[in-house]
Amino acid sequence: MLKKIRIILATLMFTGITLLFLDFTGTLHHWLAWMAEIQFLPSILALNGAITIVLVVLTLVFGRIYCSIICPLGVMQDIIGWIGKKKKHNRYSYSREVKWLRYPVLVLYVAASIAGIGSVMALLEPYSSYGRMATMLFQPLYLWGNNVLAAIAEHYDSYAFYSVEVWMRSLPTLIIAAVSFALITFLAWRGGRTYCNTVCPVGTILSFLARFSLLKIRFDKEKCRNCSLCTKNCKAACIDYKNHSVDYSRCVVCGDCLSKCKFGALKYERPKKSERLNHLEKSDSTHHSSPTAEGRRSFLLSSALMTTAMLAQDKKKVDGGLATIEDKAIPNRQTPLTPPGSMSAQHFAQICTGCQICVSDCPNDVLRPSSDLLKLMQPTMSFERGFCRPECTRCSEVCPTDAIRPFTPAQKSATQIGHAVWIKKNCLVLTDGVACGNCARHCPTGAIEMVPSDSNDDESPFVPAVNEAVCIGCGACENLCPARPFPAIYVEGHEVHREI
């Protein structure tokens, strides 16, 4: 029964979170956004104390069920491992905890959080790792499938589907996503939960708490026949059938061992007092330290790490089939643009985990993963494909860490994330001698005015003049500027956002 309940809940969570990343219509996040908000590290970074406390209590009562039910990367590994078991049964074996790798990785993650090194955070955080794979690898397949259905529907004069363009948001992030997927798939195929119990910082944090969980998998020595089926089917490699012991810090409470035991020698319940004392004595003889001191150190370390993490926040196109239009190039911005609601570049770098959900959900194709080494995979803004429409608040609605804080359209229209800069040498008015004014006509705040290029000659060609005090940096001017490859007007970012 435990295994069946786990599979049902995990299937619902995994399907919902995957759809959050695949959906391009912006409708599912109204119903499913809570699935992203209950992820462990995002809830800590968002200072969502209620969710963090609930997850801690769940772990202290049931063990690491978070890793088997809520975490999408953990469920993905279970799916891969289940497929692998179809090829080879009884494939796992017991192994000791790899402390020399687990704890340095956790320390590295906490240090990166404090230093605001987003690339390290994005690489290690499990929800972000899955989001990167879903956005860069799975979503294009989903969109291509949608486009096939749209073509079929169009043939029958139906508008049930509409075609969307599939484009490369970031080659470095795509490569990292592909390598991560290949590595995790290999580890899950060969060793089950190897990644969770050696690399994942969430797994390491929860392992400190799981040692003290109220309910545990325990042996009934009188019924055990040492058949080793429990060990050979333990994806966490944490069951030592020879000594009738379970490493509760690595057990993810999947229930596989319970279903495989033919003699009823394994039970999921609260250990008796005598058994708890025996377990502590065995732990003492193994680790040569006081069990009470060991437990106290584990609890204090996990508490300190969570507290520290919380405090660390602060194609070639054709016009009408006649003329070829050259693709736009990305301007060389002195200061990258961060989304509205991110407050400042420092705040965004410290809290954003690079999960890509805002990138996958942006309806205007403005957000894409950064190629900056220190902020690799964290979203940045650019306007080659669209501009940040003042009425759109989608990114703030889906961000689980509050790196992009919720805002209203009115607040967005009053927040300056950057300002427009005119580049004289690129302007078609001067280079080609044609009248334009595209930037002024489409500026939503009226920050751009067309003025004579020669202040002493009212008949001279009219060029744009930017009122930086009114410009909010939405990028409409940059996106709609007809100059190619570099626009004649572009948006320079602000380190700290301003209210106007």
C-alpha positions as CSV (number, residue, x, y, z in Angstrom):
1,M,0.0,0.0,0.0
2,L,2.9,2.4,0.8
3,K,4.4,1.9,-2.6
4,K,1.1,2.4,-4.4
5,I,0.3,5.6,-2.6
6,R,3.9,6.9,-3.3
7,I,3.5,6.1,-7.0
8,I,0.1,7.8,-7.3
9,L,1.3,11.0,-5.6
10,A,4.6,11.0,-7.4
11,T,2.9,10.6,-10.7
12,L,0.5,13.5,-10.0
13,M,3.4,15.8,-8.9
14,F,5.7,14.9,-11.7
15,T,3.1,15.3,-14.4
16,G,2.0,18.7,-13.0
17,I,5.5,20.2,-12.6
18,T,6.4,18.9,-16.1
19,L,3.3,20.6,-17.6
20,L,4.3,23.8,-15.8
21,F,7.5,23.9,-17.9
22,L,5.9,22.7,-21.1
23,D,2.9,24.9,-21.2
24,F,3.3,27.9,-23.5
25,T,-0.3,29.3,-23.1
26,G,0.1,30.7,-19.6
27,T,-3.0,29.0,-18.3
28,L,-1.7,26.0,-16.2
29,H,0.3,28.1,-13.8
30,H,-3.0,29.5,-12.3
31,W,-3.7,26.0,-11.2
32,L,-0.4,24.3,-10.7
33,A,2.0,27.1,-9.6
34,W,1.8,25.8,-6.0
35,M,3.8,22.6,-7.1
36,A,6.8,24.8,-7.8
37,E,6.4,26.8,-4.6
38,I,6.5,23.7,-2.4
39,Q,10.0,22.7,-3.6
40,F,12.5,22.7,-0.7
41,L,15.2,25.1,-1.6
42,P,13.0,27.5,-3.5
43,S,10.7,27.7,-0.4
44,I,13.8,28.6,1.7
45,L,15.0,31.2,-0.7
46,A,11.5,32.7,-0.9
47,L,11.5,32.9,2.9
48,N,8.3,30.9,2.9
49,G,8.5,29.7,6.4
50,A,5.2,27.8,6.4
51,I,6.2,25.5,3.5
52,T,9.7,25.0,4.9
53,I,8.3,24.0,8.3
54,V,5.8,21.6,6.7
55,L,8.5,19.9,4.6
56,V,10.7,19.6,7.7
57,V,7.9,18.1,9.8
58,L,7.0,15.7,6.9
59,T,10.6,14.5,6.9
60,L,10.8,14.1,10.7
61,V,7.6,12.0,10.7
62,F,7.8,10.0,7.5
63,G,11.4,10.2,6.4
64,R,12.6,11.5,3.0
65,I,9.3,11.2,1.2
66,Y,10.0,14.6,-0.3
67,C,12.6,13.0,-2.5
68,S,10.2,10.2,-3.7
69,I,7.1,12.3,-4.2
70,I,7.6,16.0,-4.5
71,C,11.1,16.4,-6.1
72,P,10.7,16.1,-9.9
73,L,14.3,15.1,-10.4
74,G,14.0,12.3,-7.9
75,V,10.8,11.0,-9.6
76,M,12.5,11.2,-13.0
77,Q,15.3,9.0,-11.6
78,D,12.8,6.5,-10.3
79,I,11.2,6.3,-13.8
80,I,14.6,5.7,-15.4
81,G,15.5,3.1,-12.7
82,W,12.2,1.4,-13.2
83,I,12.9,1.1,-16.9
84,G,16.3,-0.3,-16.1
85,K,14.8,-2.9,-13.8
86,K,12.8,-4.2,-16.8
87,K,16.1,-5.2,-18.4
88,K,17.8,-6.6,-15.3
89,H,16.1,-7.6,-12.0
90,N,17.6,-7.5,-8.6
91,R,20.3,-5.1,-9.8
92,Y,21.2,-3.0,-6.7
93,S,23.6,-3.7,-3.8
94,Y,24.4,-2.1,-0.5
95,S,27.1,0.5,-0.3
96,R,28.3,2.9,2.4
97,E,27.6,6.6,2.4
98,V,30.0,8.6,0.3
99,K,30.6,11.4,2.9
100,W,33.7,12.8,1.2
101,L,31.5,13.9,-1.8
102,R,28.1,14.6,-0.2
103,Y,29.2,17.2,2.4
104,P,31.7,19.2,0.3
105,V,29.0,19.6,-2.4
106,L,26.6,20.9,0.2
107,V,29.1,23.4,1.6
108,L,29.9,24.5,-2.0
109,Y,26.2,25.1,-2.6
110,V,25.8,27.2,0.6
111,A,28.9,29.2,-0.2
112,A,27.7,29.8,-3.8
113,S,24.3,31.0,-2.3
114,I,26.1,33.5,0.0
115,A,28.4,34.7,-2.8
116,G,25.6,35.0,-5.3
117,I,27.2,32.6,-7.8
118,G,24.1,31.7,-9.7
119,S,25.8,29.2,-12.0
120,V,26.8,26.9,-9.1
121,M,23.3,27.1,-7.6
122,A,21.6,26.3,-10.9
123,L,23.9,23.3,-11.5
124,L,23.3,21.7,-8.1
125,E,19.7,22.6,-7.1
126,P,17.5,19.6,-8.1
127,Y,14.3,21.4,-9.0
128,S,16.4,23.8,-11.2
129,S,18.2,20.9,-12.8
130,Y,14.9,19.3,-13.8
131,G,13.6,22.6,-15.0
132,R,16.6,23.1,-17.2
133,M,16.0,19.7,-18.8
134,A,12.3,20.2,-19.2
135,T,12.7,23.7,-20.8
136,M,15.7,23.0,-23.1
137,L,15.1,19.3,-24.0
138,F,11.4,18.4,-23.4
139,Q,9.6,21.6,-24.3
140,P,10.9,21.8,-27.9
141,L,9.6,18.3,-28.5
142,Y,6.3,19.3,-27.0
143,L,6.1,22.4,-29.2
144,W,6.9,20.5,-32.3
145,G,4.2,18.0,-31.5
146,N,1.8,20.9,-31.0
147,N,2.8,22.4,-34.4
148,V,2.0,19.1,-36.0
149,L,-1.5,19.1,-34.5
150,A,-1.9,22.8,-35.5
151,A,-1.0,21.9,-39.1
152,I,-3.6,19.1,-39.1
153,A,-6.2,21.3,-37.5
154,E,-5.6,24.0,-40.0
155,H,-6.1,21.5,-42.8
156,Y,-9.6,20.9,-41.5
157,D,-10.3,24.7,-40.8
158,S,-10.0,24.2,-37.1
159,Y,-8.3,26.6,-34.6
160,A,-8.1,24.2,-31.7
161,F,-4.3,24.5,-31.9
162,Y,-2.0,27.3,-33.1
163,S,1.5,27.0,-34.3
164,V,4.4,28.4,-32.2
165,E,8.0,29.0,-33.2
166,V,10.7,26.8,-31.7
167,W,14.0,28.6,-31.2
168,M,17.3,28.2,-29.5
169,R,17.3,30.3,-26.3
170,S,20.9,29.5,-25.2
171,L,23.4,27.0,-26.6
172,P,25.5,26.7,-23.4
173,T,22.4,26.0,-21.3
174,L,21.2,23.4,-23.9
175,I,24.6,21.7,-23.7
176,I,24.5,21.7,-19.9
177,A,21.0,20.4,-19.9
178,A,21.9,17.5,-22.3
179,V,25.0,16.6,-20.3
180,S,23.1,16.7,-17.0
181,F,20.3,14.5,-18.4
182,A,22.8,12.0,-19.8
183,L,24.8,11.9,-16.5
184,I,21.7,11.5,-14.3
185,T,20.2,9.0,-16.6
186,F,23.4,6.9,-16.5
187,L,23.6,7.1,-12.7
188,A,19.9,6.3,-12.3
189,W,20.1,3.4,-14.8
190,R,23.1,1.8,-13.1
191,G,22.6,2.8,-9.4
192,G,19.1,4.1,-8.8
193,R,19.4,7.1,-6.4
194,T,23.2,7.6,-6.6
195,Y,22.8,11.2,-7.6
196,C,20.4,12.0,-4.8
197,N,22.6,10.5,-2.1
198,T,26.0,11.8,-3.3
199,V,25.5,15.1,-5.1
200,C,22.1,16.6,-4.4
201,P,22.2,19.3,-1.7
202,V,18.5,18.9,-0.8
203,G,19.0,15.1,-0.3
204,T,22.0,15.9,2.0
205,I,20.0,18.4,4.1
206,L,17.0,16.1,4.5
207,S,19.3,13.2,5.3
208,F,20.2,14.9,8.6
209,L,16.5,15.1,9.5
210,A,15.6,11.7,8.2
211,R,17.8,10.0,10.8
212,F,15.3,11.1,13.5
213,S,12.1,10.3,11.5
214,L,9.2,8.9,13.6
215,L,8.4,6.2,11.0
216,K,11.2,4.0,9.5
217,I,11.8,0.8,7.5
218,R,12.8,-1.8,10.1
219,F,13.8,-5.5,10.2
220,D,12.0,-8.3,12.0
221,K,15.1,-10.5,12.5
222,E,13.0,-13.5,13.5
223,K,11.2,-13.5,10.1
224,C,14.2,-12.5,7.9
225,R,15.8,-15.3,5.9
226,N,18.7,-13.3,4.5
227,C,17.5,-13.7,0.9
228,S,18.9,-10.3,0.0
229,L,15.9,-9.3,-2.1
230,C,15.5,-6.1,-0.1
231,T,19.1,-5.0,-0.7
232,K,19.0,-6.0,-4.4
233,N,15.9,-3.9,-4.9
234,C,16.9,-0.8,-2.8
235,K,17.5,2.0,-5.3
236,A,19.2,4.0,-2.5
237,A,21.7,1.2,-1.7
238,C,21.0,1.8,2.0
239,I,19.8,-1.7,3.2
240,D,22.4,-4.0,4.6
241,Y,20.6,-7.3,4.9
242,K,23.6,-9.1,6.4
243,N,23.5,-6.9,9.5
244,H,19.7,-6.2,9.3
245,S,20.3,-2.4,9.2
246,V,19.0,0.5,7.1
247,D,20.8,3.8,6.6
248,Y,17.9,6.1,7.2
249,S,19.8,9.1,6.0
250,R,19.7,7.7,2.5
251,C,16.4,5.9,2.5
252,V,13.8,7.7,0.4
253,V,10.9,5.6,1.6
254,C,9.9,4.3,-1.8
255,G,8.5,1.0,-0.5
256,D,10.2,-1.2,-3.0
257,C,11.8,-3.3,-0.3
258,L,8.5,-3.9,1.5
259,S,6.9,-5.2,-1.7
260,K,9.8,-7.5,-2.5
261,C,10.2,-9.1,0.9
262,K,8.4,-12.5,0.7
263,F,8.6,-13.2,4.4
264,G,7.1,-10.1,5.9
265,A,10.5,-9.3,7.6
266,L,10.3,-5.6,6.8
267,K,7.8,-3.1,8.2
268,Y,7.3,0.7,8.0
269,E,6.6,1.8,11.5
270,R,8.0,3.5,14.5
271,P,10.8,1.3,15.9
272,K,10.5,0.0,19.4
273,K,12.5,1.8,22.1
274,S,14.8,-1.2,22.5
275,E,15.4,-1.3,18.8
276,R,16.2,2.4,18.7
277,L,18.7,2.0,21.4
278,N,20.3,-1.0,19.6
279,H,20.5,1.1,16.4
280,L,22.2,3.9,18.3
281,E,24.7,1.5,19.9
282,K,25.5,0.0,16.6
283,S,26.0,3.5,15.1
284,D,28.3,4.3,18.0
285,S,30.5,1.2,17.4
286,T,30.6,2.0,13.7
287,H,31.4,5.7,13.9
288,H,33.4,5.7,17.2
289,S,31.4,8.6,18.6
290,S,28.6,9.3,21.0
291,P,25.2,8.7,19.3
292,T,23.8,11.7,21.2
293,A,26.6,13.9,20.0
294,E,26.3,12.5,16.5
295,G,22.6,13.3,16.4
296,R,23.1,16.7,17.9
297,R,25.8,17.5,15.3
298,S,23.6,16.3,12.5
299,F,20.6,18.4,13.7
300,L,22.7,21.5,14.3
301,L,24.4,21.3,11.0
302,S,21.2,20.9,9.1
303,S,19.6,23.8,11.0
304,A,22.7,26.0,10.4
305,L,22.7,25.2,6.7
306,M,19.1,26.0,6.2
307,T,19.3,29.2,8.3
308,T,22.4,30.3,6.4
309,A,20.7,29.7,3.1
310,M,17.7,31.8,4.2
311,L,20.0,34.7,5.3
312,A,22.1,34.6,2.2
313,Q,19.3,36.1,0.1
314,D,19.4,39.6,-0.1
315,K,16.1,31.4,-38.9
316,K,16.2,33.3,-41.7
317,K,13.0,35.4,-42.1
318,V,11.4,36.4,-45.4
319,D,9.1,39.5,-45.7
320,G,6.1,38.5,-47.8
321,G,8.2,36.0,-49.6
322,L,10.0,38.8,-51.5
323,A,12.8,40.4,-49.4
324,T,15.2,38.8,-47.0
325,I,15.4,40.4,-43.6
326,E,18.6,40.1,-41.7
327,D,18.4,38.7,-38.1
328,K,18.9,41.1,-35.3
329,A,22.1,40.9,-33.2
330,I,22.2,41.2,-29.4
331,P,23.6,44.7,-28.4
332,N,26.6,44.8,-26.1
333,R,25.0,46.0,-22.9
334,Q,27.2,47.4,-20.2
335,T,24.7,46.2,-17.6
336,P,22.5,43.2,-18.3
337,L,18.8,43.5,-17.8
338,T,17.0,41.6,-15.0
339,P,13.2,41.1,-15.1
340,P,10.8,43.5,-13.4
341,G,10.3,42.5,-9.9
342,S,13.8,41.4,-9.4
343,M,14.7,44.7,-7.6
344,S,18.4,44.6,-8.3
345,A,21.0,42.5,-10.1
346,Q,22.5,41.5,-6.7
347,H,19.2,40.4,-5.2
348,F,18.4,38.4,-8.4
349,A,21.8,36.7,-8.5
350,Q,21.6,35.6,-4.9
351,I,18.1,34.1,-5.0
352,C,17.5,32.9,-8.6
353,T,18.2,29.2,-9.0
354,G,18.0,29.3,-12.8
355,C,15.1,26.8,-12.9
356,Q,14.0,28.2,-16.3
357,I,10.3,28.3,-15.5
358,C,10.0,32.0,-16.2
359,V,12.0,31.5,-19.5
360,S,9.7,28.7,-20.6
361,D,6.6,30.7,-19.7
362,C,7.6,34.2,-21.1
363,P,5.0,34.8,-23.9
364,N,7.1,37.5,-25.5
365,D,10.3,35.6,-25.9
366,V,12.2,38.2,-23.9
367,L,13.8,36.0,-21.3
368,R,16.6,33.6,-22.1
369,P,19.4,32.0,-20.0
370,S,22.4,34.1,-19.4
371,S,25.8,33.2,-20.9
372,D,27.7,35.1,-18.2
373,L,29.9,32.6,-16.4
374,L,29.0,33.7,-12.9
375,K,25.2,34.0,-13.7
376,L,25.1,31.1,-16.2
377,M,21.6,29.8,-16.8
378,Q,19.9,32.6,-14.7
379,P,17.4,34.5,-17.0
380,T,18.4,37.7,-18.6
381,M,16.4,40.0,-21.0
382,S,16.9,40.8,-24.6
383,F,14.5,42.1,-27.3
384,E,15.4,40.5,-30.6
385,R,12.1,38.5,-30.7
386,G,9.8,40.7,-28.7
387,F,9.6,43.3,-25.9
388,C,8.4,43.2,-22.3
389,R,4.8,44.3,-22.5
390,P,3.7,46.5,-19.6
391,E,0.5,44.5,-19.1
392,C,2.3,41.1,-18.8
393,T,3.2,39.8,-15.3
394,R,3.7,36.1,-16.1
395,C,7.3,35.8,-14.9
396,S,6.4,37.1,-11.4
397,E,3.5,34.7,-11.2
398,V,5.5,31.5,-11.7
399,C,8.8,32.3,-9.9
400,P,9.0,29.9,-6.9
401,T,11.8,31.7,-5.1
402,D,10.6,35.3,-5.2
403,A,13.7,36.2,-7.2
404,I,11.1,37.9,-9.3
405,R,8.6,39.3,-6.8
406,P,4.9,39.6,-7.6
407,F,3.9,42.8,-9.2
408,T,0.8,44.4,-10.9
409,P,0.8,45.9,-14.4
410,A,0.6,49.3,-12.7
411,Q,3.7,48.6,-10.6
412,K,5.5,47.3,-13.6
413,S,4.7,50.5,-15.6
414,A,6.2,52.5,-12.8
415,T,9.4,50.5,-12.4
416,Q,12.5,51.4,-14.4
417,I,14.7,48.4,-15.1
418,G,16.8,50.3,-17.6
419,H,16.7,53.1,-20.1
420,A,16.9,53.5,-23.9
421,V,20.1,54.7,-25.6
422,W,20.2,56.0,-29.1
423,I,23.1,55.0,-31.4
424,K,23.5,57.7,-34.1
425,K,25.6,55.7,-36.5
426,N,23.0,53.0,-36.8
427,C,19.9,55.1,-37.3
428,L,18.3,54.7,-40.8
429,V,17.1,58.3,-40.7
430,L,20.8,59.4,-41.1
431,T,22.3,56.4,-42.8
432,D,19.6,55.9,-45.5
433,G,18.0,59.3,-45.5
434,V,14.5,57.9,-44.8
435,A,11.8,59.0,-42.3
436,C,11.2,56.5,-39.5
437,G,10.1,57.3,-35.9
438,N,9.2,53.7,-35.2
439,C,10.7,53.9,-31.7
440,A,8.7,57.1,-30.7
441,R,5.4,55.7,-32.1
442,H,5.5,52.5,-30.1
443,C,7.0,53.7,-26.8
444,P,4.3,52.9,-24.2
445,T,5.4,55.6,-21.8
446,G,6.0,58.4,-24.3
447,A,9.7,58.6,-23.3
448,I,10.9,59.0,-26.9
449,E,10.3,62.2,-28.9
450,M,11.4,62.9,-32.5
451,V,13.4,66.1,-32.8
452,P,15.4,67.7,-35.6
453,S,18.9,66.3,-36.0
454,D,20.2,69.8,-36.3
455,S,18.9,72.0,-33.6
456,N,19.4,75.1,-35.7
457,D,17.5,73.6,-38.7
458,D,13.9,72.7,-38.3
459,E,13.9,71.0,-41.7
460,S,16.7,68.6,-40.8
461,P,15.8,64.9,-40.5
462,F,14.0,64.0,-37.3
463,V,15.8,61.6,-34.9
464,P,14.8,60.2,-31.5
465,A,15.5,61.9,-28.2
466,V,15.1,59.8,-25.0
467,N,13.8,61.1,-21.8
468,E,15.5,58.8,-19.3
469,A,13.4,59.9,-16.4
470,V,10.3,58.5,-18.1
471,C,11.7,55.4,-19.9
472,I,11.0,52.1,-18.1
473,G,13.3,49.9,-20.3
474,C,10.5,47.7,-21.8
475,G,12.5,47.3,-25.0
476,A,9.6,48.2,-27.4
477,C,11.9,50.7,-29.2
478,E,14.8,48.2,-29.5
479,N,12.5,45.4,-30.7
480,L,10.7,47.5,-33.4
481,C,13.7,49.4,-34.7
482,P,14.2,48.4,-38.4
483,A,18.0,48.8,-38.3
484,R,19.9,45.6,-38.9
485,P,21.8,43.8,-37.5
486,F,22.3,46.1,-34.6
487,P,19.4,48.4,-33.7
488,A,19.8,52.2,-33.6
489,I,18.3,52.3,-30.1
490,Y,18.7,49.7,-27.3
491,V,18.1,49.4,-23.6
492,E,20.9,49.6,-21.1
493,G,20.1,47.9,-17.8
494,H,20.2,49.3,-14.2
495,E,22.0,47.5,-11.4
496,V,19.2,48.7,-9.1
497,H,15.6,49.1,-10.3
498,R,14.0,52.5,-9.7
499,E,10.4,53.7,-9.3
500,I,9.3,56.6,-11.5
